[in-house]
Amino acid sequence: MMDTNIIGAIGFAVALTVYALLTVLLLSGWRRSDQSWLPALATGISVAWAAVWAAGFLDLTRADVLVTFVEWARGLAWLVASIAILREIRKAPFLRLLRSRYGVLVLLLAGVPIAYLLFRASESPVSNIWISGGYVLSLLIVLTAEQLYRNAPVELRSSVSYLCVAIAGVYLFDLLMYASIIAGIATGPEYWASRGFVSALFAAPLALGIWRRSRASTEGQVPRQMVIYSFGNTIIAIYVVLIIMGHQYVQTYGGSWSAVGSIVLVVAAIAVALVLLASASTRARVRVMLMKTFFQYKYDYRSEWLRFIATLSESGLENVAATAVRAVAQIVNSPGGVVWIQESGSDAYVPAGAWQRAMPDIAPVERSSALIRFLEVRQWVIDLEEMKRYPARYEELKLDKWMTEGDDWWLIVPVFVGKRLYGFVLLLKPGVVPSLNFED
């Protein structure tokens, strides 16, 4: 059975290898000259940090001064890299943030525990410096990652979310370790041995975050979208139960790896949850499911329905089709459109009315057409612009040329009566095309 020192050395050897590869990738492939050297510097120092800790677990060196130096150097490098990206996104001096009430909170969070540590004076001066610096740097890095995510515009958030998860994940673990030492809580060698595995664990989202950050641009600001503030308690409970079950399994059958394995398992489970939450596609699916069921954010639906009904009530029966098109179009600020309905006793859909658009002189749309089959099965609003860019999302749907060749048409909105596709509305593109979500 391997002892904790060997396990710790293996963990830091894994971290050393992973960060060495990441450093090479950064230096060879990242093209953003304004920030390319900062993450590379941080990952390079992380290589030296992992090497010193691996040597320590192998009893090749136990120099407290060396350990303190690499801990501080690693923390400072990641703090500088995080602040650089935050300043680019926030477009405001970082010191101004520290001078605010937020800065007072940071000062209290950092100063009070350090004062308590020094007051106890239970450690050697070198250890106090190491612990104090490690705690303060870890705290600042976690808070900077939080500010980075909070201040990122919606269109850039996906490019920094993985970066924030990785940096905050590594240093939140360190922060808890240093806070435990300051509080006088015993931290066994298995916790220190776990640091290498934990750092290596977050290297994957770190690499993805840096790569996506390198492709991002701060241009093209869009309004902030509503975010999901809570997930179902049932899902969270199930996830926690699975973590506890895995923890018990590792404790029972892990042997010499049980202590380290349990820590890495819990951190890995949290990391997986954070990475899934950082995934734009995953968040989008969860957001649609929850908001369709529980939430109403973008619109005041009562007001929208009252406006919709008022619009339908403005004209007599002779203008029902045109009024219906107008009522639908004004929801998304479309300048006009045409409605097709299924002829009585026929399978074909024909133009029945138009608003601010001439009635098109085209052949009826047969029920057997690809468009009608898609609308009946998927019940989607078809965004023609999105379909041109991402045809796979629409199952490579083929439409008539008159719908896709021009630049006028924008949305195809199905109209159902019960489960029957009664017709569809084809809307014109507005002057400024908004980014739509499922609520629109």
Summary of the structure (lengths in Angstrom):
residues: 440
radius of gyration: 28.9
end to end distance: 60.5
largest distance: 91.6
contacts: 1301
relative contact order: 0.07
helix: 65%
strand: 8%
